[in-house]
Amino acid sequence: MEALDRATLAMVIDHTLLTPEATAADIIALSAEADELAVGAVCVSPNWVSLAHKSTGIPVASVVGFPSGNHLSGIKASEAAQAVSDGASEIDMVANLGWIASGEWSNIENEVAEVRKAIGAHVVLKVILETGLWSSEQIAAACKHSVSGGADYVKTSTGFHKVGGASLEAVRTMRNAVGPDIGVKASGGIRTTADALAMIEAGASRIGASATRAILNGVK
């Protein structure tokens, strides 16, 4: 992998604040920091999309079915459509983890397709798989069916599950499963420059992080 400069690395980071106790002041500060650092996107909870959209020139991403994935498919679709109406140009939806556990792949695919239909073709759609729970075979199958449903990216983790966040092994498995043309987002527990660069080397094309400044401070 060629060395990344600070600006290039910044552009692959989704600068993220999803803690449930976040305030309007926190979102405004996050947005200002996103502008300063020139990141690729700012990622916030659905209730903060409108404020973030007004507060930053950076693309806004929001989460759907977060963090459990156990919402009804129609609710996920409606939540996604509302976030887009409020200014989100990217949606990170949590897959139904029970369906992954039981191998109900047509349900995974159909749910992704329902959200895709609700947001239109122009919005970036990422599907969160909580990869720490699964075997390599399950991760690969979840990736393939998410893409068949219309996902632009597959994503490792919410960062809120007890199994932990992104791993290099999971990112490699995801990249191998989706090939070179679909995005892979590594998220959860990425706090240093070394962490981020290792994930990119493993195949990640996006990084979700709250420690963005610390990550970028490690490169020129």
N, C-alpha and C positions, 0 to 999 in steps of 0.2 A: 504493500500500500504506500502510495506517495504521501509525504508529510503534508498535513493540513495546516493552513495558516488560521489565525484566529477568526477572520471574517468568514472563511469557508465553513469552519466548524460551527460557528454561531448559526449559520443558515440551516443547519440540519437539526437544531434543537427546538423542541416545543417547550417554552418556558412556562412552568406549570404551577398552579396553586389550586388544589382541590380539597383542602381541609374544610370540614363543615363549619368551623367557627370563623372562617374568613369574613372580613367586613368590607364595606365599600371602600374604606381607606386603603385596605390591603390590596384590593383589586386595582385601584388607581396607582398605587405604588408599583405593583407588578407590571402594569402597562407602561409606566414611565421607564422602568428598568428594561423592559423588552425593547422599547424604542432605542434606549441608550446602547444596549448590547447588540442591536440589529439581528435578533434571532429570527428563525423561520416562522414561528407562530407563538401565540400565547394561548394557553389552555386553561379554561375556567369551568366551574360548574354552571349548569343551565341558567340558574337565576341571575348570574353575573354577566351573561353574554352581552346584553344590551349596553351595560356600563363599560365593559372592556372594549366593545366596538367603538364607543364614543371617545374612549380614552387613549387609543393607540392607533397608529397607522399600520401595525403589524396584523397579518391575518389572525383571526380568532378561531380557535377550536373549542369544542365543548364535548362533554361526555353524556352518554345515554345508557340507561339501565345500570347506572353506576351506584355502588361498586359490585353488587351481587350478581347481576345478570338475570335475576329471577323475575323481572317484570314481564308482563304480557307483551307479545310481539307488537300488538296494536298500540300499546302505550309507548313502547320504544320508538315506533314510527312517528307517533304524534309528538313526542318529546323532541325528536330529531328535527321534525318539520318546524316546530316552534323556535328551536335554537337557530335554525337557518333564517327564519323570518326576523329574528332579533339581531342578526348580523354574523352568525357563524358561517365560515366557509369550509370548515372541516368538522367532522363528527367522529368521535371515538366511542363506539358502542361495545358494551360487554356482551359476549355471547352467553347463551344459556349453558351454564357449566354442567348441569345435570344431563343435558343432551350429549355433551361431549363424553361424559362418564359412561353413558349407556350406548354410545355409538349411533345416536339418532341423527345421522348426517343430513338426511333430507330436511329435517326440521331446522338444523343450523342454516342450511342453504336457503330455505324458504324465508326464514326470519331476516337474514341479511338482505335478501331481495325485497322484502317488504319495506325495510328502512331505506334501501336504495330508491325504491319507487317514490317514497315520501319526500325525499330531499332532492331528487333530480340528478342528472348525470354530471352536473358541473361541480358538485360538492365532493370534496375528498372524504372517503369513508374508510375508517380504520376499524378492525374488529379485534377486540381484546380477548385473549384466550386463557389467561391465567396459567401460563405454561408450566409453572412449578408443580402443578398437580398431575401432569400427564407423562406417559411414556413418549418416546420419540415417534412411535407409530401413531399415537393419538394426536400428537401435535401436527404431524404431517397431514393427517386426514382432516383435522379441523381447519388447517390452512387452505387446503385444496377446495373444501366445500365453501369456505368463506369467500374465496375468490370466485368460485362458480356462481355465488349469490350476488356478486357485484362489488366486493371489497377492493379498494385500491391499495390498502395496506393490511397486513396482519401485525398484531401488537402483542408483546409478551404478557404484560401485567398491568393491573390497576395500581399497584404499590400499596394496596390496603389489605391484601390477603395474608394470612399468617404463614403461608408457604414461602413468602418472600417475592422478590422481584425478578428482574431479568438475569439470565445466565448465558454464558457464551455458548454452551452446548445447545440450548434452546434456540438461540439466534441462528446458529449454523443449520440446525434442523429446519427451521422456518425458511431460510434462504434456499436450501436445497429443495424444499417442497414447492416453493412458488416460482423459482427461476429468477432470471435477472430483471424482469419487467414489472414486477409487483413490489411495492414497498414493504420493508420490515422495520417496525418501530420497536426499539428496546426501551423499556421503561420500568422503573422501580429499583431503587438502591444505587443509582448511578450518580456518584458524588464527586468524582475526581476526573482530571484530564485523562489519566491512565485508564480508568473505567470506560469512559466514552470512546477513546480511541480503540480499545480492545473490542468493544461492541461493534464498531464500524469495521474493523478488520475481520470480525466474524461474519459480517454480512448485513449489519443494520444500516439502513439509509436514513433513519430518523432516530433521534434520542429524545425521550421525555425526561425532564429533570426540573427540580426546584433549585438545585445547587448550580445554576447556570454560570453565575459569576465565577465561582471557584473553578469550575471546569475550564472556562475560557482563560482564566488567569494563568493556566499552565502552558499556554501556547503564545507565540508572538503574533 
